[in-house]
Amino acid sequence: MDTTNTVADQPKVDRSQMKVSDEVAVRIENMNKWFGAFHVLRDIDLTVYKGERIVICGPSGSGKSTLIRCINALEEHQKGVIEVDGTRLSSDLKQIDKIRSEVGMCFQHFNLFPHLTILENCTLAPIWVRKTPKKEAEEDAMHFLTKVKIPDQANKYPGQLSGGQQQRVAIARSLCMRPKIMLFDEPTSALDPEMIKEVLDTMIELAEEGMTMLCVTHEMGFARQVANRVIFMDQGQIVEQNEPEEFFQNPKSDRTKLFLSQILGH
């Protein structure tokens, strides 16, 4: 499927209004990860600044999803340093909990609890993890469901919603924890084409509000429009990174050129 024009009909995002801080949100140094004997991530160095929007692309099996899953310890790295908002990731569960409370994650498959209403899905973590009073958690949830334009779905169950609506619920659920950083792992790849735009619209709004975002996606229209930086990964390594215009118009690596020719169809 050609995904280059999914957001082409959108009004252009004014990047000059999307301020990037000089404060570091995520710092990764010489990070390596193995699955058994398979070396899935090799010598990753990456600094993400607060307010920055990074799109990570690359072929299947290149380590993109594993990289962002390491940032909130859904996968454990074996070597190197990961720091999130000044907290160094270690095997200490308190450190992991602290980082996860600052980092929202939106998956390819929505991971909603089917037996809970949309409102209950959104209030579960704030009530249990942040000890937010139920009334306050529900008010927050309705605020974010309104933000993603589905407040009328609050009392329904996930199975009653379309895929695009479920993914927007998943984004609202993450926002209810007031994260400083949002990670998106191919958030549109399980959706029908007509549902992709509504999810990307929500992500564009978040970007415009200054949310720090790392997004694994093949939506190159979104990358062109919203990203400060596009990163291309292959075989567990960062092969190339650049601001979008330069990345698409003047890729340096032959491997990047091949990937772009395949995904952009020219």
C-alpha positions in Angstrom: 0.0 0.0 0.0 1.3 3.5 -0.9 1.3 5.4 2.3 3.0 8.6 1.1 -0.2 10.7 0.7 -2.2 9.6 3.7 -1.9 13.1 5.2 -1.2 15.0 2.0 -4.6 16.7 2.1 -3.9 18.0 5.6 -3.1 21.7 6.1 0.6 22.1 6.5 1.9 21.9 10.0 3.8 25.1 10.9 7.0 23.6 12.3 8.3 27.0 13.4 5.5 26.9 16.1 6.6 23.5 17.3 9.4 24.4 19.7 12.1 21.9 20.5 13.9 22.4 23.8 17.6 22.1 24.3 16.8 19.8 27.3 17.3 16.1 26.8 14.2 13.9 27.0 15.9 10.6 26.1 19.6 9.7 26.0 20.8 6.4 24.6 24.5 5.6 24.5 26.2 2.5 23.0 23.0 0.5 23.6 23.1 -3.2 22.5 20.4 -5.9 22.8 20.4 -9.6 22.1 17.6 -12.1 21.8 19.6 -15.2 22.6 22.4 -15.3 20.1 20.7 -12.8 17.8 22.2 -9.3 18.0 19.0 -7.3 17.5 20.3 -3.8 18.3 23.9 -2.7 17.7 25.7 0.3 19.3 22.7 2.6 19.3 23.5 6.3 20.1 20.5 8.6 20.1 19.6 11.8 21.9 16.0 13.0 21.8 15.2 16.6 22.9 12.0 17.7 24.7 9.4 18.6 22.2 11.2 16.7 19.4 9.2 14.5 17.0 11.2 11.6 15.6 10.0 9.1 13.0 11.8 5.8 12.9 11.5 3.8 9.7 13.2 0.8 8.1 12.4 -2.8 6.9 10.8 -5.5 9.0 13.2 -7.0 11.5 15.5 -3.9 11.6 15.0 -3.4 15.3 12.7 -0.3 15.2 10.1 -1.6 17.6 12.7 -3.2 19.9 14.4 0.1 20.2 11.4 2.0 21.4 10.3 -0.9 23.6 13.7 -0.7 25.4 13.0 3.0 26.2 10.3 2.0 28.7 11.8 -1.3 29.6 9.3 -3.5 27.8 12.5 -5.1 26.5 15.6 -5.3 28.5 18.9 -4.0 26.9 22.1 -5.9 27.9 24.7 -3.2 27.3 24.9 0.6 27.2 22.9 3.5 28.8 19.3 4.6 28.5 18.2 7.7 30.4 14.7 9.0 30.3 14.0 12.5 31.6 17.2 12.2 33.7 16.4 8.8 35.2 18.8 6.0 34.2 17.1 2.8 33.3 18.3 -0.2 35.3 16.8 -3.4 36.6 15.5 -1.5 39.7 11.8 -1.8 39.5 11.3 1.6 41.1 13.3 3.2 38.4 11.3 1.3 35.7 8.0 2.3 37.3 9.2 6.0 37.4 10.1 5.9 33.7 6.9 4.2 32.7 4.9 6.8 34.5 6.5 9.5 32.3 6.3 7.5 29.0 3.1 6.7 27.2 3.0 3.8 24.7 0.6 3.2 21.8 0.9 -0.2 20.2 0.0 -1.6 16.8 -2.8 -3.6 18.4 -4.8 -1.5 20.8 -4.4 -3.6 23.9 -7.6 -2.4 25.4 -9.4 -4.5 28.0 -12.4 -5.9 26.2 -14.5 -6.4 29.4 -14.1 -2.7 30.5 -15.9 0.3 29.0 -13.8 2.9 27.2 -14.1 5.2 30.3 -12.9 2.3 32.6 -10.0 1.6 30.2 -8.9 5.2 30.5 -9.3 5.5 34.3 -7.7 2.2 35.3 -4.1 3.2 35.4 -4.6 6.7 36.9 -6.7 5.2 39.7 -4.4 2.3 40.5 -1.0 3.7 39.6 -1.3 7.4 40.3 -3.9 7.0 43.1 -6.1 9.6 41.4 -9.6 9.8 42.9 -12.2 8.1 40.7 -14.2 11.3 40.0 -11.0 13.2 39.0 -9.8 10.3 36.8 -13.1 10.2 35.0 -13.1 14.0 34.4 -9.5 13.6 33.0 -10.6 10.7 30.8 -13.5 12.6 29.4 -11.2 15.5 28.7 -8.8 13.3 26.7 -11.6 11.4 24.9 -12.9 14.8 23.8 -9.5 15.7 22.6 -9.4 12.6 20.4 -13.0 13.4 19.3 -14.8 10.3 20.7 -16.4 11.5 24.1 -19.7 9.9 23.0 -18.1 6.4 23.0 -17.2 6.6 26.7 -19.7 4.0 27.9 -19.3 1.5 25.1 -16.9 -1.5 25.1 -13.9 -1.8 22.8 -15.6 -4.4 20.6 -18.3 -1.9 19.7 -15.8 0.6 18.2 -14.0 0.7 14.9 -10.3 0.0 14.7 -9.6 3.7 14.3 -11.7 4.6 17.2 -10.0 1.9 19.4 -6.6 3.3 18.5 -7.7 6.8 19.5 -9.0 5.4 22.8 -5.5 3.8 23.2 -3.9 7.3 22.7 -6.4 8.9 25.1 -5.7 6.2 27.7 -1.9 7.0 27.5 -2.6 10.7 27.8 -4.6 10.1 31.0 -1.3 9.3 32.7 0.0 12.8 31.6 3.2 11.4 30.0 6.1 13.6 29.0 7.0 11.4 26.1 4.8 9.3 23.7 6.1 6.2 22.0 4.1 4.9 19.0 4.8 1.4 17.6 3.3 1.3 14.1 0.0 2.7 15.4 -1.7 2.6 12.0 -0.5 -0.6 10.5 -3.4 -2.7 11.8 -6.0 -0.3 10.5 -8.0 -0.1 7.3 -6.8 2.8 5.0 -9.9 4.9 5.7 -9.2 4.8 9.5 -5.5 5.7 9.2 -6.2 9.4 8.7 -8.3 9.9 11.9 -5.4 8.4 14.0 -2.8 10.5 12.2 -4.9 13.6 12.8 -4.8 12.9 16.5 -1.0 12.4 16.4 -0.6 15.6 14.4 -2.5 17.5 17.1 -0.3 16.1 19.8 2.8 17.1 17.8 1.4 20.6 17.5 1.0 20.9 21.2 4.7 20.1 21.7 4.6 16.4 22.9 7.9 14.6 22.6 7.2 11.7 20.3 9.1 8.7 18.9 7.0 7.0 16.2 7.8 3.8 14.4 5.8 4.1 11.2 5.8 3.7 7.4 3.5 6.7 7.0 6.0 8.8 5.1 3.5 11.6 4.6 3.3 11.9 8.4 7.1 11.9 8.6 7.4 14.7 6.0 4.8 16.8 7.8 5.4 16.4 11.5 8.9 15.0 12.2 11.9 17.1 13.1 14.1 14.1 12.3 13.6 10.9 10.4 15.8 7.9 11.4 16.4 4.9 9.1 17.3 1.6 10.7 18.6 -1.6 9.2 20.0 -4.8 10.7 19.8 -3.3 14.2 21.7 -0.1 13.5 20.9 3.5 12.8 22.0 3.8 9.2 21.0 7.4 8.6 19.2 10.3 10.2 18.3 13.8 9.0 15.6 16.4 8.9 12.7 15.3 6.6 13.4 17.4 3.6 17.0 16.3 3.4 16.2 12.7 4.3 13.7 12.3 1.5 15.4 14.5 -1.2 19.0 13.6 -0.6 19.5 10.3 1.2 23.2 9.5 1.7 23.2 5.7 2.2 22.5 3.3 -0.7 20.5 1.2 1.8 18.3 4.3 2.6 17.9 5.0 -1.1 16.7 1.5 -1.8 14.2 1.5 1.1 12.8 4.9 0.0 12.5 3.7 -3.6 10.5 0.7 -2.4 8.2 2.5 0.0 7.6 5.6 -2.1 7.3 3.6 -5.3 9.9 5.5 -7.4 
